Amino acid sequence: MIVTTGFFDMPKVSPDDLAVGDAIDWKAADSAVISTASANPKIGVVVSAVGNPYKSVRVRLNGTF
């Protein structure tokens, strides 16, 4: 089974400061989430604020993006 919705702790690009509700994208080159950028596919939103130097963030995936 492939899960495309729900809450997950995912790796993030370290310098990013992410707030609750921020849209996030998947950056394949880093195998991590990143704050929204047009060249990367949108995957969900942040559900727990986190800043630098943390390397992971809790997100809600949205399978409809």
DOTILO-602529 format. One record per residue: residue in three letters; x, y, z of N, C-alpha, C in turn. Coordinates in steps of 0.1 Angstrom, whole numbers, plus 5000, padded with zeros to 4 digits. Example, Ala and Ser with C-alpha at 12.3 -4.5 7.8 and 13.67 -1.06 7.14 Angstrom:
<nodes>
ALA513249435078512349555078513249675078SER512849785071513749895071512950005079
</nodes>
This chain:
<nodes>
MET500849885000500050005000500950125000ILE500650224992501250354991500450454998VAL500950525008500150625015500550765010THR499450835006499750965000499051075008THR498451045019497851145028498151115043GLY498151205051498351185065499451275071PHE499951245083500951325090502251245090PHE503351305087504651245086505751335091ASP506751285097508051355100508951335088MET509351445081510051425069511351515070PRO512451475063513651555063513351685056LYS514051785061513951925055515251975052VAL515352075043516552145040516852235053SER518052215059518352275072518052425073PRO518452505064518352655066516852705066ASP515952625061514552665060513952685074ASP513252795077512452825088511052805083LEU510252705089508952675084507952695095ALA506852765092505752795101504552705099VAL503752685109502552605107501652665096GLY501252575087500452625075501252655063ASP502552665064503352685052503252575042ALA503052605029503052505019504552455017ILE504652325014506052275012506052194999ASP507252184994507552114981508552004984TRP508651904975509651804976510851834967LYS512051844973513251874965513951744963ALA513851684952514451554949515951554950ALA516551664946518051664946518551654961ASP517851694971518251694985517451584992SER516551514986515651414992515051475005ALA514551595004513951665016512851765011VAL512051805021511051915018511752045019ILE511152145012511652275011510452375011SER510652495015509652595014509252604999THR508052644997507552644983508452714973ALA508652644962509452694951508852634938SER508752714928507952674916508552554909ALA509752524910510352414902510152274909ASN509652274921509452154928508052114930PRO507651984931506251954933505751984947LYS504552044948503952074961503451944967ILE503751914980503351784986502451804998GLY502451925005501551935017501852065024VAL501552065037501652175046502352135059VAL503052235065503652215078502652215089VAL502752125099501852115110502552145123SER503852155123504652195135505752275131ALA505752405136506852495132508252445136VAL509152475127510552435130511552525122GLY512652545128513652635121515052565120ASN516052645117517352595115517952575129PRO518652475133519252375125518552245124TYR517252235128516552115128516552055113LYS516551915113516651855100515451785096SER514351795104513051735100511951825104VAL510751795098509551875101508351785100ARG507351805108506051725107505251795097VAL504751715087503951775076502651685074ARG501651755068500451685064500551675049LEU500651555044500751525030499351545024ASN499251595012498051615005498051544992GLY497351434991497451354978496751414966THR496151534968495451594957496251694950PHE497451724954498351824947498751774934
</nodes>
